[in-house]
Amino acid sequence: MSQTEIHFEESKWKLHDGSIHVHKMPSSRRLELIIKALKDILTTENKVDYMNRELPFWADEKIEEAIENLEFITEYDPTDEICDGEPPTTAAEIASASWKQHLELHS
């Protein structure tokens, strides 16, 4: 069954022990669905002649900006901020460095 609308409401159901379980879609997934919907809108609008479009002619640019901004959020990688641009040190590199230091101290 194809989905024709995006729903972000919480899903609630009662478990066998009587407690209620609440499932809320993660924010990142909701943003991904919004991006997909915006891309679908652009695709649909671009297939239609300008005279028959539902949205104003300038809307494409605004939608593309929105997609770009949302993708920036969903594709964010904090590694660069955490490591100050340096790649993370692996366990093997740490062990190798400490072994070299050990050898230097005891030689």
N, C-alpha and C positions, 0 to 999 in steps of 0.2 A: 504494500500500500504506500503510495507516495504521500509525502507530507506537503500540505498546501499552506500551512501556517506555522509560525515559530511560536512555541509555548514555553514560557519560563517559569510557570507556576510550580510550587512544590508538590511532590507526589506524597500522599499519606496513605498508609494502610495499617490495619490492625494485625499484629502478630498473634500466633496461637496462645501466647502467655498473657494476652490482653493489652500489652504495651503497643504504643503507636510508633511506627517507624516513619520518619520524614526523610525524603530524598530531595535534595536541591541540586540542580544542574550546576557544575562548577562554572565560575565566571569565564575562565579561559575557553571552555566549550561553547558558552553562549556567544562570546565574541567571534569564535570561528564560524558559527552559524550565521551571525549577522554579516560577516565578510562574504560568505557564500551567497547569501540573499542579495547583497549589494552587487556582487559580480553578475548574478543572474539578471538583475534589473538592467544593468548596463548592456548585457548581451541581448536582452529582449528589446530594449530601446534602440539599439544600434541596427537591429534587423528591420525596423519600421521606418518608413519615409518620414522626413522631418515634419511634414505637414500633418501627419497622423500620430505623432508621438504624444504620450500622456504627460511627460515632464517637459519643462522649459529647455531650450537648447543649451543653456549654460549649466544645467544640472549634472551633465556628465563629468565636468571638471570637479565639481564639489563632491560627487560620489567617489571619484577616483582619489581625491584628497582624503576622504574619510576612510577608504580602504587602506590607503598607505599608512595613515595614522594608527588604525586598528592593527594592521600587520606589524607595525613597529612594536606595539604592546605585546602581541601574542608571540612574536619571534625574539623577544628580549632575552639576552643571555647575560647574567650578572657576572660571569667569569672575568671579563675584562676589568670590571670595577673592583672585584675582590683581589685580583692578582696584579693590579696596576699595570695591565698590559702584558705582563710576563706570563708565559704558559705555566700551568701548575706543575709542581715538582712531584715526581712519581716516587713511590716507595723504594724502587730499585735505585733511583738517583740518590735518595737520602742514605740508603745503606752503603752505596758505593763511596759517597763523600765521607761518611763517618769511618769507613774502613780505611780509606786513605789517610785520614787524620790520625787514626789509631796507629797505623804503620809509621807515620812521621814522628809521632810522640815517643814511640818505643824503638826507634832505630838508633 
